[in-house]
Amino acid sequence: MLGIVDYVPGNYQGDPEAAFLSLLMIAAPYRNQGIGDAVVAAVEEEIRKDPRVNVILSGVQVNNPGAIRFWRRHGYRIVSEPRLHPDQTTAVDLRKDLNRG
């Protein structure tokens, strides 16, 4: 297994304009080979098939600077202050607006 991806392609939390990328993990031996880039591109392409969706939301743990750089490189921006989650991780919310026109 190279990794795992999990996402909600639309209607995230009842909002037809929002998708949510909840998990992207690439196994350590396969990182920095463009696999994560290809997976994000494929997921975004699938999400864009729904013309109602204009934003992709996600999150990233603050103790993972490599992941923060990865998401920023893909056009996601931090839109919240760090907050503690029930699983005791601290994360920030991410947002990518889809240009539809």
Secondary structure, 3 states (H helix, E strand, C coil): CCEEEEEECCCECCECCEEEEEEEEECHHHCCCCHHHHHHHHHHHHHCCCCCCCEEEEEEECCCHHHHHHHHHCCCEECCCCEECCCCCEEEEEEEECCCC
